[in-house]
Amino acid sequence: MGGLSLFFIALTALISIGFPIVMIIYFKRNYNASLLYLVVGALVFTIFQLLIRIPLLNWLGGQFWFYTYIVQNEKLYIVILALTAGIFEEIGRYVAFKFLLVDKREWENGVIFGIGHGGVESIILVGVNYLAFILISLHLNFGLFENIVGLLPNIDTVTPLLQETAPTLYLLAGMERLFTIIIHIGLSLLVLGSVRVGKVTGLIVAIGLHTLLNVSILLISSNIWIVEGIIGIGAILSIIYIHRKKSLWKFVI
């Protein structure tokens, strides 16, 4: 593997793990954001996505009717994947804000909830894997960590993929995590706003936006540049929304 690939792998690992940590420190120090909101945000992703949705989809994938009529219909399966992600994650946020986080439903706490939600996703799904990629890359280039690398799962499959992947794709993975965390913050504020006004409109909009974004990404997944462009646009719109909510919620209880 080339040095540029190793550099971008390390950079993506740093972004995936370091960016949410830096944001946590910033919002705690500057806005005194609640660590309870942070922890619950992380738990919502872990429970509703990793412990409920993914096992449920895996179980359904083993059912004849689901595999025959859903999985083998590529576009329908994409819609199902996108819709279930939106439903489970956004309802998870709503349940947390409505029934668990009943105090201090303020802007900074909605933000740090989103950091917890997107941050744990970033660390678990990307950061940990890229730390393993660093070990494999150092082993391939310098013969280091042979004993550790030998214990990694699917090493015979992963190694050729790492060698064949273009360096820029490793960098894009890091940028995607950054964009995605920002989007999670925006969606968290949207759902929190729904709870604050006692309506489900924001929840429905969040499910729709989440689903639409995922459908768009999955349908054109063959062109990584367009995919990242869509996610980047989503992040920019989220930043605008986050900033607007900061101004509005100063004057609304």
Secondary structure, 3 states (H helix, E strand, C coil): CCHHHHHHHHHHHHHHHHHHHHHHHHHHHHHCCCHHHHHHHHHHHHHHHHHHHHHHHHHHHCCHHHHHHHHCCHHHHHHHHHHHHHHHHHHHHHHHHHHHCCCCCCHHHHHHHHHHHHHHHHHHHHHHHHHHHHHHHHHHHHCCCHHHHCCCCCHHHHHHHHHHCCHHHHHHHHHHHHHHHHHHHHHHHHHHHHHHCCCCHHHHHHHHHHHHHHHHHHHCCCCHHHHHHHHHHHHHHHHHHHHHHHHHCCCCC
